[in-house]
Amino acid sequence: MAARSKIYPSAEAALADLEDGSRLMFGGFGLSGNAEGCIAAVAKSGKHKLTIISNNCGNQRQGLAILLQQRQVQKFIGSFVGGNPDLEELMLKGEIEVELSPQGTFAERIRAGGAGIGGFYTPTAVGTLIAEGKDERTFTVPGPDGVPVARRMILETGLTADFACIRAKTADTFGNLRFYRTSKNFSPLMAMAARTTIVEAEEIVDQGAIDPDDVHLPGLFVTRIFQGSAFKNVIEQRTVRKRA
């Protein structure tokens, strides 16, 4: 029996089974590496009460911020809220639940979810608002000079999702991926932590066209692929040299 193709005609087709209340992970950092077609398809779907898991939920009224503007997001889990007036407005009105994680903890929570690990203890954020209500224990660990020291740590839980929407520079037809430089960020971890991984590829090549040593994410973790187009590739802060 021939394997079922992972190639879909569009973002809308790849997200056809999105439902109200779905949990979605989005790769990207700020507006860099966003799966722009997936964001537009979710916005067009009109689905509500979504949980968005991403480093930040858009920026400067762009990217994932469109889902905030349309009041489609019930909860946001991430590590950065700055530069996002739409999120600020909803937070001040009490119209969205926000769960913040320090960035390293955020990445590890996704990795843990993908590895089937329910939770882990970390010293990060002990004694802060983020630690409120979380189990705390003291562990003996090696200190800077090798002498064991007692450190307070809090329990953080793994993160999983129904969908991971990620963007890749190159995908082959099996789903082996290469990312473009730092736009790789959280995407491989998210692909492992989601039930369905949707890849928006800038280019799709035949299986085997990517050298195995150049594969950033094996196709085993990829469920659906579509050809992206008309990327905006917004530059958040353009800095140029001024002439004297």
C-alpha positions in Angstrom: 0.0 0.0 0.0 1.4 3.4 -1.0 2.1 5.8 1.8 -0.4 8.7 2.1 0.9 11.9 0.8 1.7 14.6 3.4 1.4 17.4 0.8 -1.7 19.6 1.1 -2.9 22.2 -1.4 -3.2 25.1 1.1 -3.0 26.2 4.7 -6.8 26.0 4.9 -6.8 22.4 3.8 -4.0 21.5 6.3 -6.0 23.1 9.1 -9.5 21.8 8.0 -9.9 19.9 11.3 -9.2 22.9 13.5 -11.9 23.2 16.2 -13.0 25.7 18.8 -10.9 25.2 21.9 -7.9 23.8 20.1 -4.4 24.2 21.4 -1.9 25.5 18.8 1.9 25.9 19.0 3.4 28.5 16.6 7.1 28.6 15.8 8.9 31.9 15.3 10.5 34.6 17.4 8.8 38.0 17.3 7.8 38.3 13.7 10.7 36.2 12.4 10.0 32.7 11.1 6.3 33.0 11.5 4.1 30.5 9.6 2.2 33.4 8.0 -0.1 31.3 5.9 -1.1 29.2 8.9 -1.9 32.3 10.9 -4.0 33.7 8.1 -5.9 30.4 7.8 -6.6 30.2 11.6 -7.9 33.8 11.4 -10.1 33.0 8.4 -11.5 29.9 10.1 -13.2 32.0 12.8 -12.5 29.3 15.4 -12.6 30.7 19.0 -11.5 29.8 22.5 -8.0 28.9 21.2 -4.9 28.4 23.3 -1.9 29.8 21.6 1.6 28.5 22.7 4.3 30.6 21.2 7.3 32.7 22.4 5.1 35.8 21.8 1.6 36.2 20.5 2.4 38.6 17.7 4.1 42.0 17.8 3.3 45.5 16.6 -0.3 44.4 15.7 1.1 41.8 13.2 1.6 38.1 13.1 -0.4 36.2 15.7 -1.8 39.5 16.9 -4.5 39.2 14.3 -6.0 36.4 16.3 -6.1 38.7 19.3 -7.8 41.4 17.4 -10.5 39.0 16.3 -11.0 37.8 19.9 -10.1 34.2 18.9 -7.7 33.5 21.7 -8.8 32.4 25.2 -5.4 31.7 26.6 -1.8 32.5 25.7 1.2 30.6 27.0 4.6 32.1 26.2 7.6 34.1 27.4 7.3 37.6 26.0 4.4 40.2 26.0 6.2 43.4 25.1 5.5 45.4 21.9 2.0 43.9 21.7 -0.7 46.5 22.3 -3.4 44.0 21.4 -2.4 41.6 24.1 -1.9 44.5 26.6 -5.5 45.6 25.9 -7.0 42.2 26.4 -4.9 41.6 29.6 -6.0 44.9 31.1 -9.7 44.1 30.4 -9.3 40.6 31.8 -10.4 39.1 28.5 -7.5 36.7 28.1 -5.7 34.3 30.3 -1.9 34.6 30.1 0.6 32.1 31.4 4.2 33.4 31.3 7.3 31.2 31.4 10.9 32.3 31.4 12.2 31.6 27.9 14.5 28.7 28.8 11.8 27.1 30.9 9.3 27.6 28.1 11.6 25.7 25.6 12.2 23.0 28.1 8.4 22.6 28.8 7.9 22.0 25.1 10.8 19.6 24.9 9.4 17.7 27.9 6.0 17.5 26.4 7.4 16.0 23.2 9.4 13.5 25.2 6.4 12.4 27.2 7.8 13.9 30.4 5.0 15.3 32.7 7.1 17.8 34.5 10.5 18.9 35.8 12.0 21.0 38.6 14.0 24.1 37.9 15.5 26.9 40.1 14.4 29.5 37.5 11.7 31.9 38.8 11.8 30.6 42.4 10.4 33.3 44.7 8.7 35.2 41.9 5.0 35.5 40.8 5.6 32.7 38.3 6.3 30.3 41.2 3.0 31.0 43.0 0.9 27.9 43.4 3.6 25.6 42.1 5.1 22.7 44.0 8.5 23.7 45.5 11.2 21.3 46.7 14.8 21.6 47.7 17.4 19.6 45.9 21.1 19.1 46.6 23.1 19.9 43.5 26.8 20.6 42.6 27.8 24.2 43.3 30.1 26.4 41.3 33.2 25.0 43.1 31.9 21.4 43.0 30.7 21.4 46.6 27.1 20.3 47.0 24.6 23.0 47.7 20.9 23.1 48.5 18.8 24.8 45.8 15.1 25.6 45.9 13.3 24.5 42.7 9.7 24.7 41.4 7.8 22.2 39.3 7.0 23.1 35.7 4.8 20.9 33.6 5.4 19.8 30.0 3.5 21.4 27.2 1.7 19.7 24.3 -0.8 20.8 21.6 -3.3 19.7 19.1 -1.4 21.4 16.3 2.1 22.8 15.7 2.3 25.4 12.9 5.9 25.9 11.8 7.7 27.4 8.9 10.6 25.7 7.2 13.0 27.0 4.5 13.0 23.6 2.7 10.9 20.5 3.1 11.0 17.2 1.2 7.9 15.3 0.4 8.4 13.0 3.5 8.7 16.0 5.8 12.4 16.2 6.5 13.1 19.9 7.1 15.7 22.6 7.0 15.2 25.9 8.7 16.7 29.3 7.9 19.2 30.2 10.5 17.7 31.5 13.8 14.1 31.1 12.5 14.6 27.5 13.6 14.2 28.5 17.3 11.4 26.6 19.0 10.0 24.8 15.8 11.7 21.4 16.1 10.6 21.1 19.7 7.0 22.1 18.9 6.9 19.5 16.1 7.6 16.8 18.6 5.1 18.1 21.1 2.0 18.3 18.9 -0.5 15.7 17.8 -0.5 17.2 14.3 2.5 19.1 12.9 1.8 21.4 9.9 4.7 22.7 7.9 4.6 25.9 5.8 7.5 25.4 3.4 9.2 28.0 1.4 10.2 25.3 -1.0 9.3 21.6 -1.4 11.8 19.2 -2.9 11.8 15.4 -3.7 12.4 13.0 -0.9 16.2 12.5 -0.6 17.1 15.8 -2.0 18.2 17.1 1.4 21.4 15.6 2.6 20.8 13.5 5.8 23.5 15.5 7.6 21.6 18.7 6.7 18.2 17.6 8.1 17.2 19.8 11.1 14.0 17.8 11.8 13.2 14.3 10.6 10.0 13.9 8.7 8.8 11.4 11.3 7.5 14.4 13.3 5.7 16.1 10.3 2.1 15.3 9.5 1.2 17.9 6.8 3.1 20.1 4.4 2.0 22.9 2.1 3.7 25.4 -0.1 3.9 28.8 1.4 3.8 32.0 -0.7 3.7 35.8 -0.6 5.6 36.0 2.7 5.8 39.5 4.2 9.0 38.8 6.3 8.4 41.8 8.4 11.5 43.5 9.9 10.5 44.6 13.4 13.3 47.0 14.1 15.2 48.3 11.0 18.6 49.7 12.0 20.8 51.5 9.4 24.1 53.3 9.6 23.8 57.0 9.4 26.2 58.9 7.2 28.4 61.5 9.0 
